[in-house]
Amino acid sequence: MASAEPGNHAAVPEAGVLPLRLEGVSFEVDGLALLDGIDLELGPGPLSVVLGANGAGKSLLLRVCHGLLTPTRGQVHWCGAGAAQAADRCAMVFQRPVLLKRSAAANVDYPLRLRGVPKAARRDRIERALRATGLVALAERPARLLSGGEQQRLALAQAWALSPQVVFLDEPAAALDPPASRALERIVRELADTGTKIVMTTHDLEQARRMADEVLFLHRGRLLERAPNASFFDRPESAEARAFLEGEPAP
């Protein structure tokens, strides 16, 4: 089965895993609904940014979508032809990347070896991913000695090398300074341009304005709005979204 090589703007594999459907999804802890009855379908195409105040459920939503958490109620379905292999066709990048005590290149190699990618193919993918993320010169540097921005780019390189169809990004630039954040944004957009579906959370409204093709707005665990970028920022429908954009307490 042919797949899109990292760094090559080719189509994603034919046996796609999308759309991803959430049907009445709730996630509760000690009787408190942190996600509450979410119905959502995510298909290929637009870069989706999840917005909401702290505690709105943004990170939880990504973890449930990715299968790291099981909803208390409701169902999560990968509906494409490759749904049975969805776990191997998705990747997630966290706010604080978990890196091995190895070189940058070895950190990219590790998940490829776990997927059973042959050695020769791994070398090519590692080189492509490091080049795409601007880390070729740092390939042999210990990953844990990289700067925060470089570590986050390395986490993106790990994802890129897997040729994923879907990447979930949980506040990937939260701890970065503006130049490092902008560099990360460029890489994310380039990854999206390969045909990879990007779903990311951010607390940064300006970053959301720059990055989002569509906005998913969460409030207290409920999905209140889904709208194209301009519609959401110019004409939010809910009072909660208007208050959020204005930096005011929710009604």
N, C-alpha and C positions, 0 to 999 in steps of 0.2 A: 504494500500500500504506500503510495507516494505521500510525502509530507512536506510542508513548507520548511525549508532550511532557515535557521536564524539569519537575519540580515538580508534575506532575499524576499522581496515583496511578491511572494507567490501566494496562491490560494491555500487555505487551510485544508487538512486532509478531507477526503470525500465523506468518510464516515463520521460526520460531525456529531458532537455531543449536545448541541443546542437545538431547540430552546431548553432552558432550565425553568421549571415551573414550581412555584411555591403555592400551596393550596391550604389556606386557613392555618398558616404556621404560627404557633405560639411557643415561647420558651419561658418557663417559670422557674424561679428559685424561691423556695420556702413560701410558695403560694403567691408570690409577686410576679406578675407578667412583665418580663423584660422585653419580649416581643409579643405582639398581641394581634392574632388573626390576620396575618399578612398574606395577601394574594398578589402574586407577582410573576410575570413571565419575562425572562431575559433571553433575547435572541442575539444573533450576530449583528455587528454593525456599530452602533453609537457607543462612544466612551461614556459609561455611566458613572456619575459621581453621587455618592450617598452623603447627604448633609443632615445635620441635626445637632442640637446642643449636646453637651456632655451627658451621658446617661440615656441618650435617645435610643440606643440599641444598634448603632452603626457597626461596631466591631462584631457584635453577636450575629448580626445578619450575615456578614461575610463568612463567619465560621460555620454557621448553619448551611449556607449555600455550598461551601466547600466540603461539607461532611465532617468537619472536626467536632461539631456538636450535633446531637440528635434532638429535634424539636420535641417538646412535651406533648403538643398536639399538632395535627396537620401532617402534610406530606411534602417531601422535596423530590422532584422527579427530573432526571435528565432524560430528554425525550428524543434526542437525535438517534441516527442509525448506530452511532458508536457509544450509546449510553452505558453499555456494560463495561466499557473501558474508560469511563469518565474520570476516574481517579488518576489515571495515567495521562490524561490530556488537560489537566488543570494544574495550576501552581498558585501559591500564595506567598506574598511578601509582607512581613510584619514590620511594625514600627521600629522594633529593635531586632535586627537580624541575628539569628543563631549561627555562628560560624565555627568551623572546626579549627583546631590548633595546627593548621597546615597552610600551605601557600594559597594565594588567591586562585591560581589555576587548579590546584588540588580540590579546593572547595567547589569549583564548577564541575570538576570531574566526578565527584562523589555521587551526586544524584543520578548522573548518567550511568555510572556503574551499577547502581541499584536497579535501574530500569533495564539493564542487560544490553546497553548499547556497545557494539564492538569497539575495540581499542582504537582502530584507525579512524572510525567515525567520530569517536569521542574527541580525538585530537583536533579534528576539523571544527567540530561544534564549539569546543573550548576557545579556539582562536577566534572564531566568528563572534562569539558572545563577548569575549573580552574586548575585541575591537569595537563592537557596537556600543559598549559602555565606557569606552575610553580608558581601559585598564591594562592594555597590552604591556606597557612599560612596568607595570606593577605585578606581573603574572607570578613572579617567584617570591614576592614579599609576603611575609606571614600575614594572614588575613586579619589577625587581631591587632596588628600594628598599623593598620590603615586608619585614616581619618573616618569620622562618622559618615561623611558624604561618600567616601570611597567604599566603605563597608555596605552602605545601602545600594550603591551601584553594583557591588559584587553580588548582593542578593538578587538584584534584577538580572545580572548575568547568569546566575544559576537558573532562574526561571526561563530566560531567553533561550538558553542552550537546550532546554527540553522541547522546544518547538510547541509550546502549549496552545490550545485553542482558547482557553480562558485563563486570565490571571486576575486574582483578587489582591488588591493592594490596600493594606490597612494603615492609614495615616503614614505613608512612606516618607514624607518630608517633614514630619512634625518636629524632629529634633535638629533640623538642618538650618544653616544660615541661608540668606537669600540666594547667593551665587550657587551654592550646592543644590538648593531646592530647584532653581531654574534648570540646572544641568540634569537633574533627575526628571523633571517634567519633559525635557526634550527626548530623553530616552524612552519614557513611557509613551509619548506620542509616536515615536518611531516604531515601537513595538506594536502599537495599535494599527499603524499603517501596514504592517505585515499581514493583517487580517485577524490578529488575536483580539478577542473580546476582553476589554478592560473594565473591571468594576472596582472602583476605589473609594475609600472614605477620606475625608479631610475636614478639618475644623477651620481652614483658611478660606474665607469667602473669595478673596482675590484669586487664589489658586483655582478654586472651583469655577470662577468666571472664565479663566484662561483655558482650563482643561476640559470642562464638561461639554459633551454633546447633548446629554440629557441629565436632569437632576432628579434623584429620588430623595424626598424629604421625609425624615422620620421624626416623630414627636412622641415621647413616652412610649416607645415600642410599637407605635402604629405608623403605617405608611399613609401619610396624609396627602402627598402630592407626587405626581410624576409628570414632568413637563420638559420640553426643550429648554436649553439654556436661557435664551432671551425671554421666553415666556415666563419662566420661573423668576428670574431676577427683576424683570420689568413689571410683571403682573401676577404676583403670587395670589393664589385663590383663597388660601386659608388665613385666618387671623393669626394662627400660630406661626406660619411661615413669614408673614409680614413682620411680626414682632421679632422673629429670629434675625431677619435681614436688617432690621433697624437697631439691633442690639438691645432690645427691650425684653422684660420678662413676658413669658407667654401668658395669654389671658386664661 
